[in-house]
Amino acid sequence: MRQKLNITDHPEDLNNLIKSVTEEDVIYEIQSQNDSAILISQKSYENL
């Protein structure tokens, strides 16, 4: 499952994002004004 987030909406919520990525296998697309990045768990990254 992949969810989109705007970086200005969740600046203080990084710990919760990391927890949901590692424990619930959620993938986030984090968007800034000009770019975006994908937040996945280290385990998922290593499986790529």
Buried (B, 14 or more C-beta within 10 A) or exposed (E): EEEEBEEEEEEEEEEEBEEBBBEEEBBBEBBEEEEEEEBBBEEBEEEE
